[in-house]
Amino acid sequence: MSRDGVPDDVPPAAQVRVLLAEDQVLVRDSLKVLINATPGMTAVGEAGTGAEAVRLARLQRPDVVLMDVRMPDMDGIEATRRICADPVNAGTRVLILTTFDQDDYVYASLRAGASGFLIKSATATELLAAIRVVASGEALLAPTVTRRLIADFLRGAQPAPVIRDLSDITPREREVLTLIGRGLSNTELAEHLHLTVGTVKTHISRLLAKLHARDRAQLVVAAYEGGLITSTDGRR
């Protein structure tokens, strides 16, 4: 793990285009100043409502949408679902903002297509690192913060589980999927399974294709829905 919080196996990102979806103007302005002052990042739009976020995502096609959960007229989960379901936004990733203590939206957000989560009390360094991780095509699932979010959600109320058919994946792919669900990075997976990072990435690519998953975050959903991960596994 590098000092800015980005996993070692995530390559440096090019110019990252960020859409800000936050209903509080002061918070949104602060985020815009921070992102525009960061080399390699630029804010390409601001949305004060969920519907506006959907519209601007289609118009601007950002690399990352920083999405607040609690938005007027359409919540962040529904906005995320619409953005991720739109073929025009195939290259766009959504990073959800959550308050952790109040928002039990982790599972629903993942199923909607979110690629990661950020607690609103995060530092500027953590925010920028999270944006880089998601923009690079990885999912913000290895850091302890997201493990805690998932574990906390699983200990509370959860919707009726969706049974995911994992019959088409190999035993090794099942092993990889289980470890992805537990939050391991590619490097950690390689070390745990005594494989190269390249081989791990090949297994992940095959899992994405077989499970029709948008990205790594969706593989976590598949691991939970397929019964590979339980609340006990999620605790750290």
N, C-alpha and C positions, 0 to 999 in steps of 0.2 A: 504493500500500500504506500503510495507516495505521500508526501507531506501535505498536499492539498486535499487529500481524501479520495483521490481517484485510484481505483485498483490498478496494479502494475500492468495488467494485461490489456488495458484500454489505451489505444493509441491516441496521441494528441489530436484534438479536433481542429478543423479549419475554421473559417469564419462561421460562427453559430448564430443563426437568425432566430430570435426569441419573440413570441407573442405573449403579452401579459394579459391575463384574464383575472381581474381583481376588482371588486366593486368599491373598495375604499380608495378614494383618489389619492390621499396622502401616501398610502402604502404603495400604490401603483407608481406614483411619481418617484418614490424612493428607489423602487426596483429598477425603473427606467434609467435613473442616474447611475446606479451601480453597474448595470449591464453595459450601458454605453461607455462607461469609463474603463471597462475591462477589455484589454487587447484580445481580439479574436471573437468578440461578441457584439451584437447590435440588437436593439429592440426595434422590431419592424411593425408593431401595432399594439394598441391598447384596447381592451374590451372591459366594459363595466357591467355587462350582463352575460348570461350563458349563451343566449341567442346571438349576441354580437360576436362572441368568441367563435362560434360556429361559422358565421359569415366571414369574419376576418381570416380564419384559418384557411378557408377555401380560396380567398382572394390573395392572401400573402404567401401561402404554402410555407410556413416557418419550419425550421428544424425541430424546435421545441415550443410547446405551449405550456406556460406556467399557469396552472389552473387552480383557482380557489374552489373548494367544494361548495361553499354556501354563496351562491350567486342569485341575483334577482331574475325573475321570469323563467329561468331554466337552471336547475342546479348543475354543479360541475360534473357530476357523474353522467347525466343525460347529455350534456354538451360534449363530454369526452366520448361517449358512445357514438354520437353523430359524427364527430370529427374522425374517429378511427374507422368508422364504417364507410366513409366516403373515399372512393378510389383516387380522387384528386389529391388526397392527403396521405398517400401511401408512404411518403418519406417523412411524415410528421410524427413526432412522439410527444406524449402528454406527461407532464410531471405534476402530480397532484399536491396541492397545499392542504395540510390538515392540522388541526389543533391537538391531535392525539388523545387528550383527556376527554374530549367531547364527541369526536367524530368516529363512529363505528362504520366507516365506509370502505375499509380496505378491500374486502372480498369483492364488493360490488364494483369498486373502481378498477380492480384488476380485470374483472370480467368485461367491463366496458372498454377495455383496451389501454388503460394507463400503463406506462412503463416504469413508474416509480412514485415515490412519496417524499415529501419534505415537510418537516414539522415547522410551523410558523415561528417558533422560537430559535430556529437555526441561525448560525452566524453567517455573515456575508461569504466567508470562505467556504462554508458547507454548501451554501446556495449555489455558488459558482461551480464547485466540484460536482454537485448533483446535475446541473445543467450539462456539463461536459460529458459526464457518464452516459446520460440518456441520449445526448446528441450523437455520441460515438456509435450508437446502435446497441449498446448494452442496456441492461435494466438495473435500476437502483434497488437491488434486492440483496446484495451481499452485506452492505453495512448493517451494523447492529441495530440502528434506529428502525429499519424496516422489519427486521426479525422481531423486534419488540412489538411493532404495530400489528403484525400478523398474529403473533402469539396472543396478544391482548384481545384481538378480535375473536380468535377461536375460543377463548375462555368465556366470551360473552355470548349474546344471542347471535345465531347464525341462520340464514335462510336454509330451507330444505336443500340438502346437497344434490348436485347434479352428478349422476353417475357417468363417468367418462370411460369409454371403451378403450383399453390399452392393449388389446389382443394383437395388434399389428406390430408392436414394437418388440425388439429383441431383448433378451435378459440384460445385456450390457446397456442398451438404451434405457431400460427400466431403472437400472442402477444410476445412470447419469441423471435421469429425470428426478429421481428421489433426492439426489444431492443438490440439484438445482432448486428443488422445492425447499430445501433446508437453508438456502441462501449462500451456497458456496460459489466463489468466482471460478473462472476457467483455470486459473493457476492452482487454486485449492483443489479443484476437481482432478486436475492432472496429477498432483502430488498424492491425493487420496487413492486414486485408481492406478497409479504407476503408469501413466500414459503421457504422451507429449501433449502440449497445448493444442497443436494442430489436429491431433486425433480427437481430442475433446470437442473442438470446434466442428469437426466432421460429424460426430455423433449428434451434436446440437442441431446442425443443419438438417440432418435426417429426421430428428424429432419434430422440428418446426414443420417440415413437409408432411410427415405422416399424421400429425395431430392438427394440421391446418391452423397453426398458431402464428400470430402476427409477430411476436418477438419473445424474448426470454421471459418477460413477465407473464405472458400467456402460458408458458410452460409450467410456471409455478401454479397457476390455476389448474392445469391438467393434473399436476401431481396431487393436489388436494382433492380434486373431483374423482381421481382414479383411486383414491384410498391409500396412496403411498405415503402421505404425510398426515399426522394427527396432531392434536393440540399439544401432546407431550413432546413430539418432535419439534414443534415450533418454539417451545420455551428455550430461552437462553439465559 
